[in-house]
Amino acid sequence: MRHRILKAITLIAICAIPTWANAQSAYRCGNTYSQTPCPNGKTLDVTDSRTPDQKRQTDAATASSVKAGDTLEKARLAQEKRDLAANKARPVMVVPAAAPKVATEPQPRAHAKRKKKTSPYFTAQAPREKKEKKPAKAKKTASGQS
């Protein structure tokens, strides 16, 4: 774990070195920022205004965050290892595979009604008039009388 913290601090220091060595100015040109001067551009002060004490506090907070992250990672890996061991210990129930289905042609239904094709677009239609029902014919009986 110390090795990781040392690597993190070294990486931060290496990344910070170019900002110390680079004494370039930054310019604000309207709504954009640039390293090259522009007409009517304003020079900006981009130096680190923190005190050495504030910098130490920030570095300590970063190291603390790295340590907490490493602790959480170890806890997660241990939990995953326990879960994996628990899953291996459980008996596995094997379900036999169902017989593969043979592809058959769908049989047309004799009584199926054809579905009316409708447009995906809205079409205004007038309501249909109700048809008058014809009176049902009387059924003839076996004797021929109704």
N, C-alpha and C positions, 0 to 999 in steps of 0.2 A: 504494500500500500504506500509506503514511503517513496518507493520508486516512482509510482504514478504521480505523486504530489511533486516530486523533484522534476519530473518530465513536464508537468503542467506549468510550474514556475519558470522553467527554462524556456518553454515555448512562449509564454507571455513576455518574458524579457527579450527574447529574440524578435518578437513582433513589435516591441516597443522601441527597439534600437533605431530603426529607420526614422521614426518620428522625432527622436532627439537629434539625430545627425542631419536631418533635413530641415534647413532653415528657410524654407520657401514661404511666401506669403499667399494668402487666399484673397480672392477678390469677389465682390458681389456685383454682378452685372445685371441689373434689373431684377428678374426673378430667378436667375441662375447663378451658380457659383463656379469659379474657374481658378486655375493656378496661373493663368496668364492675364496680364492687365488688359483692360478693355476701356473704351471711351466712356467717361462718366461712371467708371467702376469705383467702388469704395473698398479700401483695404480693411480686412478683418483681422482681429487679434485671435489667433487660434492656439495660443500657448496654454498649457495646463495650469490652471489657476489654483490647484489644490496645494495645501501645505503638505510637508513630508509626513506629518501625523495622519492627515486624512488619507494619504496614499497607503500608509501602513494598515490603516483600518480596512480599506478596500481590499488590499491583498489578503488580509486575515479573513475577511468575509468570503473571498473567492476560495481560499484554501479550505474553509469550513464547509462550503457548498460541495467541493470536490470530495471531501471526506464523507459527508452525508450521502452523496450519490453512490460512492463505493460501498458504503454499508447497506444501502437499499438494494444495490445490485446483488451483493452476496446473499442477502435474505431472499431475494426473488429466485436466484439460482438454487438455493437450498430447498425452497418450497417446491420448485419444479422437479427437483430430484426426488423429493418425498412423494409427490404426486405420481411420478413415473413408476416408482417402486411399488406404490399401492395399486396402480393399474395392472402391473405385471403379476402381482400376487392374486388378483381376482381371477376366478375361473372364467374362461371365455365360453359363451354359449354359441355353438355353431348352428346356424339355421340352414337346412338344406335348400339349395337353390331350386326354384320352381322350374318345371319343364318349360323350355322355350315355346312360345306361342307360334303357331304356324300362321303365316300371313294368308288370309283368305279374302276373297273379294266380298265386299259388303253386299248383302242380299237386299234388293229393293223391296220396300214394303208395298203391298198391293193397295192397302187402304190409306197410304200416306198422301196427304194433299200437297200439291205443289205450292211452294211459298211464293207469294207475289213479290216480284222484284220491286224494290223501292230505291229511289235515288238518294244518294247521301246528302243531297242539297234539299233545302226546304222548298216545297211547292205548295202554294195555297190551293185548296180544293173546296168546292161548295159541298155542303152536307147533302147526303143522298136522301132521296125520298123513300119513305117506307112503302113497301109493297103490301097490297091487300092479300090476305091469305084466303085461298079458296076453301069453301067448306069441304070437310072430309066426306068422301063417299061412304055410304053405309056398306058394311061388309055383308056379303051374301052368306047365309047359313047353308048347312048341308041339305035342308029341306027346300031350299030355293026361295024362301021368304025372307024378307028383311024386317 
